[in-house]
Amino acid sequence: MIRWIVRHPLLATALPLAMFMVSVGALLALNASHRAVTEIPFAEGPDDFGTVGEFAFTERSGHTVTQDTLRGKVWVAACFFTCCTESCPQLSGALARLQSELAGEPDVRFVSLTVDPTHDTADTLTRYATAYNADADRWLFLTGSDEDVRRFVRETLKLGIEKNLATDATAGSRVLHSPKLTLIDRRGRITGYFDGTDPAAVGRLKIAAERLTREAP
């Protein structure tokens, strides 16, 4: 529609030009509003981006974690892999920060799901968790089959994940994935996405998580 307006000869008149500018302004405002709702989903109540549904992954301890394990908890999910040299150190650093800042919220959990399950064994995940001082009771490190992980990330979390097929790909960049942190409420509903590489966005996530803890299970 915008291309038609640009080519239409009536655009040369003052009235259509004014209408065009108003339309562009409205589109920009709509986009800005959508971004704000996605990152700060509590201006007028949480948004619902769907539910996580059923899943089953293996924690570094060997225990199976399902949707029932986290039912009644507010949790933050991150996609990562242990030898990642791109966004993963920042994502894990963000979760470490949240673990500290939300220490007074016993119903908050943190979930790191490896997107490189072939290489990230239980021992590897344990060493990685130790490096970030992860509390085993509050910060879970999950793995599963490659197929299950990719399906969960793409279809449930609705985030991107792909193998890096570039000729210059290294071990630290062999999987391409989203740097978003996903916030999930007590009922398993996805309520927002936050850029885990942006300290300001992580701060907003903290506030959003605190608000969710005040909701009834």
NUTI-661925 format. One record per residue (C-alpha): residue in three letters; residue number from 1; x, y, z. Coordinates in nm, 3 decimals, decimal comma. Example, Ala and Ser with C-alpha at 12.3 -4.5 7.8 and 13.67 -1.06 7.14 Angstrom:
<pts>
PT; ALA; 1; 1,230; -0,450; 0,780
PT; SER; 2; 1,367; -0,106; 0,714
</pts>
This chain:
<pts>
PT; MET; 1; 0,000; 0,000; 0,000
PT; ILE; 2; 0,280; 0,240; 0,085
PT; ARG; 3; 0,445; 0,174; -0,253
PT; TRP; 4; 0,113; 0,257; -0,428
PT; ILE; 5; 0,090; 0,585; -0,239
PT; VAL; 6; 0,444; 0,681; -0,329
PT; ARG; 7; 0,380; 0,623; -0,701
PT; HIS; 8; 0,031; 0,778; -0,708
PT; PRO; 9; 0,020; 1,126; -0,868
PT; LEU; 10; -0,217; 1,260; -0,601
PT; LEU; 11; 0,071; 1,244; -0,355
PT; ALA; 12; 0,182; 1,571; -0,509
PT; THR; 13; -0,110; 1,751; -0,344
PT; ALA; 14; -0,100; 1,877; 0,012
PT; LEU; 15; -0,388; 1,670; 0,154
PT; PRO; 16; -0,263; 1,326; 0,043
PT; LEU; 17; 0,085; 1,419; 0,165
PT; ALA; 18; -0,053; 1,502; 0,508
PT; MET; 19; -0,247; 1,175; 0,514
PT; PHE; 20; 0,069; 0,988; 0,415
PT; MET; 21; 0,269; 1,143; 0,699
PT; VAL; 22; -0,004; 1,060; 0,951
PT; SER; 23; -0,008; 0,697; 0,831
PT; VAL; 24; 0,369; 0,667; 0,861
PT; GLY; 25; 0,356; 0,815; 1,210
PT; ALA; 26; 0,088; 0,567; 1,311
PT; LEU; 27; 0,293; 0,275; 1,182
PT; LEU; 28; 0,599; 0,390; 1,374
PT; ALA; 29; 0,394; 0,434; 1,689
PT; LEU; 30; 0,249; 0,085; 1,649
PT; ASN; 31; 0,593; -0,068; 1,608
PT; ALA; 32; 0,724; 0,118; 1,912
PT; SER; 33; 0,423; 0,007; 2,114
PT; HIS; 34; 0,481; -0,357; 2,015
PT; ARG; 35; 0,845; -0,341; 2,121
PT; ALA; 36; 0,751; -0,188; 2,455
PT; VAL; 37; 0,488; -0,455; 2,522
PT; THR; 38; 0,732; -0,732; 2,434
PT; GLU; 39; 1,007; -0,606; 2,664
PT; ILE; 40; 0,793; -0,457; 2,941
PT; PRO; 41; 0,481; -0,674; 2,946
PT; PHE; 42; 0,330; -0,521; 3,259
PT; ALA; 43; 0,216; -0,172; 3,169
PT; GLU; 44; -0,149; -0,280; 3,191
PT; GLY; 45; -0,109; -0,650; 3,271
PT; PRO; 46; 0,104; -0,933; 3,128
PT; ASP; 47; 0,082; -1,035; 2,767
PT; ASP; 48; 0,036; -1,401; 2,679
PT; PHE; 49; 0,266; -1,534; 2,407
PT; GLY; 50; 0,141; -1,890; 2,455
PT; THR; 51; 0,219; -2,166; 2,704
PT; VAL; 52; 0,522; -2,390; 2,723
PT; GLY; 53; 0,307; -2,704; 2,734
PT; GLU; 54; 0,463; -3,044; 2,795
PT; PHE; 55; 0,838; -3,104; 2,781
PT; ALA; 56; 1,098; -3,330; 2,939
PT; PHE; 57; 1,470; -3,256; 2,959
PT; THR; 58; 1,755; -3,392; 3,166
PT; GLU; 59; 1,917; -3,170; 3,426
PT; ARG; 60; 2,296; -3,182; 3,483
PT; SER; 61; 2,221; -3,373; 3,806
PT; GLY; 62; 2,061; -3,651; 3,603
PT; HIS; 63; 1,708; -3,567; 3,718
PT; THR; 64; 1,430; -3,524; 3,464
PT; VAL; 65; 1,274; -3,177; 3,452
PT; THR; 66; 0,923; -3,137; 3,310
PT; GLN; 67; 0,659; -2,869; 3,301
PT; ASP; 68; 0,534; -3,003; 3,635
PT; THR; 69; 0,875; -2,942; 3,795
PT; LEU; 70; 0,836; -2,570; 3,727
PT; ARG; 71; 0,463; -2,542; 3,779
PT; GLY; 72; 0,386; -2,270; 4,032
PT; LYS; 73; 0,725; -2,107; 3,974
PT; VAL; 74; 0,822; -1,795; 3,783
PT; TRP; 75; 1,112; -1,885; 3,557
PT; VAL; 76; 1,354; -1,731; 3,313
PT; ALA; 77; 1,479; -1,944; 3,023
PT; ALA; 78; 1,797; -1,893; 2,821
PT; CYS; 79; 1,935; -2,082; 2,521
PT; PHE; 80; 2,313; -2,129; 2,530
PT; PHE; 81; 2,601; -2,370; 2,486
PT; THR; 82; 2,909; -2,400; 2,701
PT; CYS; 83; 3,184; -2,319; 2,452
PT; CYS; 84; 2,991; -2,032; 2,293
PT; THR; 85; 3,198; -1,718; 2,244
PT; GLU; 86; 2,917; -1,500; 2,112
PT; SER; 87; 2,619; -1,397; 2,330
PT; CYS; 88; 2,625; -1,689; 2,576
PT; PRO; 89; 2,872; -1,541; 2,829
PT; GLN; 90; 2,648; -1,234; 2,851
PT; LEU; 91; 2,333; -1,444; 2,882
PT; SER; 92; 2,479; -1,655; 3,161
PT; GLY; 93; 2,616; -1,343; 3,326
PT; ALA; 94; 2,266; -1,195; 3,314
PT; LEU; 95; 2,120; -1,503; 3,483
PT; ALA; 96; 2,393; -1,492; 3,747
PT; ARG; 97; 2,302; -1,129; 3,811
PT; LEU; 98; 1,932; -1,215; 3,837
PT; GLN; 99; 2,007; -1,508; 4,066
PT; SER; 100; 2,176; -1,263; 4,303
PT; GLU; 101; 1,928; -0,977; 4,272
PT; LEU; 102; 1,625; -1,207; 4,309
PT; ALA; 103; 1,771; -1,407; 4,597
PT; GLY; 104; 1,481; -1,293; 4,813
PT; GLU; 105; 1,225; -1,445; 4,572
PT; PRO; 106; 1,214; -1,819; 4,654
PT; ASP; 107; 0,968; -1,897; 4,373
PT; VAL; 108; 1,192; -1,775; 4,091
PT; ARG; 109; 1,389; -2,028; 3,886
PT; PHE; 110; 1,647; -1,994; 3,608
PT; VAL; 111; 1,671; -2,243; 3,322
PT; SER; 112; 1,965; -2,269; 3,082
PT; LEU; 113; 1,893; -2,504; 2,792
PT; THR; 114; 2,191; -2,612; 2,586
PT; VAL; 115; 2,145; -2,587; 2,211
PT; ASP; 116; 2,454; -2,804; 2,160
PT; PRO; 117; 2,353; -3,125; 2,343
PT; THR; 118; 2,601; -3,341; 2,152
PT; HIS; 119; 2,897; -3,167; 2,316
PT; ASP; 120; 2,743; -3,042; 2,642
PT; THR; 121; 2,751; -3,350; 2,863
PT; ALA; 122; 2,637; -3,353; 3,225
PT; ASP; 123; 2,996; -3,305; 3,344
PT; THR; 124; 3,049; -3,017; 3,102
PT; LEU; 125; 2,731; -2,848; 3,218
PT; THR; 126; 2,831; -2,896; 3,581
PT; ARG; 127; 3,169; -2,731; 3,529
PT; TYR; 128; 3,002; -2,445; 3,346
PT; ALA; 129; 2,742; -2,400; 3,621
PT; THR; 130; 3,014; -2,392; 3,884
PT; ALA; 131; 3,194; -2,116; 3,697
PT; TYR; 132; 2,883; -1,900; 3,730
PT; ASN; 133; 2,816; -1,995; 4,094
PT; ALA; 134; 2,482; -2,143; 3,997
PT; ASP; 135; 2,261; -2,247; 4,287
PT; ALA; 136; 2,165; -2,606; 4,201
PT; ASP; 137; 1,821; -2,562; 4,361
PT; ARG; 138; 1,734; -2,248; 4,165
PT; TRP; 139; 1,936; -2,256; 3,841
PT; LEU; 140; 1,880; -2,560; 3,620
PT; PHE; 141; 2,101; -2,664; 3,330
PT; LEU; 142; 1,906; -2,880; 3,087
PT; THR; 143; 1,989; -3,099; 2,790
PT; GLY; 144; 1,804; -3,340; 2,565
PT; SER; 145; 1,811; -3,485; 2,217
PT; ASP; 146; 1,905; -3,248; 1,940
PT; GLU; 147; 1,559; -3,287; 1,787
PT; ASP; 148; 1,374; -3,218; 2,113
PT; VAL; 149; 1,586; -2,913; 2,189
PT; ARG; 150; 1,536; -2,759; 1,847
PT; ARG; 151; 1,162; -2,827; 1,852
PT; PHE; 152; 1,125; -2,670; 2,196
PT; VAL; 153; 1,323; -2,360; 2,103
PT; ARG; 154; 1,149; -2,305; 1,771
PT; GLU; 155; 0,792; -2,418; 1,839
PT; THR; 156; 0,751; -2,349; 2,212
PT; LEU; 157; 0,979; -2,056; 2,285
PT; LYS; 158; 0,936; -1,931; 1,927
PT; LEU; 159; 1,301; -1,833; 1,904
PT; GLY; 160; 1,561; -1,888; 1,634
PT; ILE; 161; 1,816; -2,168; 1,632
PT; GLU; 162; 2,031; -2,291; 1,343
PT; LYS; 163; 2,361; -2,467; 1,287
PT; ASN; 164; 2,625; -2,225; 1,166
PT; LEU; 165; 2,723; -2,354; 0,821
PT; ALA; 166; 2,961; -2,070; 0,744
PT; THR; 167; 3,307; -2,178; 0,631
PT; ASP; 168; 3,468; -1,968; 0,903
PT; ALA; 169; 3,248; -2,103; 1,185
PT; THR; 170; 3,438; -2,199; 1,500
PT; ALA; 171; 3,348; -2,421; 1,793
PT; GLY; 172; 3,237; -2,109; 1,975
PT; SER; 173; 2,998; -2,007; 1,699
PT; ARG; 174; 2,881; -2,342; 1,563
PT; VAL; 175; 2,521; -2,284; 1,673
PT; LEU; 176; 2,329; -1,965; 1,598
PT; HIS; 177; 2,056; -1,885; 1,849
PT; SER; 178; 1,855; -1,598; 1,993
PT; PRO; 179; 2,003; -1,385; 2,275
PT; LYS; 180; 1,654; -1,336; 2,423
PT; LEU; 181; 1,565; -1,435; 2,778
PT; THR; 182; 1,212; -1,572; 2,804
PT; LEU; 183; 0,999; -1,491; 3,110
PT; ILE; 184; 0,739; -1,753; 3,208
PT; ASP; 185; 0,476; -1,721; 3,479
PT; ARG; 186; 0,348; -1,964; 3,743
PT; ARG; 187; 0,097; -2,116; 3,502
PT; GLY; 188; 0,351; -2,183; 3,230
PT; ARG; 189; 0,257; -1,885; 3,014
PT; ILE; 190; 0,525; -1,698; 2,822
PT; THR; 191; 0,480; -1,334; 2,922
PT; GLY; 192; 0,771; -1,156; 2,756
PT; TYR; 193; 1,112; -1,160; 2,588
PT; PHE; 194; 1,410; -0,953; 2,700
PT; ASP; 195; 1,750; -0,896; 2,539
PT; GLY; 196; 1,993; -1,083; 2,764
PT; THR; 197; 2,288; -0,886; 2,628
PT; ASP; 198; 2,137; -0,551; 2,734
PT; PRO; 199; 2,184; -0,470; 3,106
PT; ALA; 200; 1,891; -0,227; 3,098
PT; ALA; 201; 1,660; -0,493; 2,954
PT; VAL; 202; 1,778; -0,740; 3,219
PT; GLY; 203; 1,687; -0,482; 3,481
PT; ARG; 204; 1,338; -0,459; 3,336
PT; LEU; 205; 1,316; -0,838; 3,339
PT; LYS; 206; 1,395; -0,836; 3,711
PT; ILE; 207; 1,107; -0,598; 3,779
PT; ALA; 208; 0,872; -0,804; 3,562
PT; ALA; 209; 0,968; -1,126; 3,743
PT; GLU; 210; 0,909; -0,966; 4,081
PT; ARG; 211; 0,561; -0,862; 3,974
PT; LEU; 212; 0,482; -1,212; 3,854
PT; THR; 213; 0,577; -1,360; 4,192
PT; ARG; 214; 0,294; -1,161; 4,349
PT; GLU; 215; 0,039; -1,348; 4,141
PT; ALA; 216; -0,135; -1,647; 4,297
PT; PRO; 217; -0,001; -1,989; 4,186
</pts>
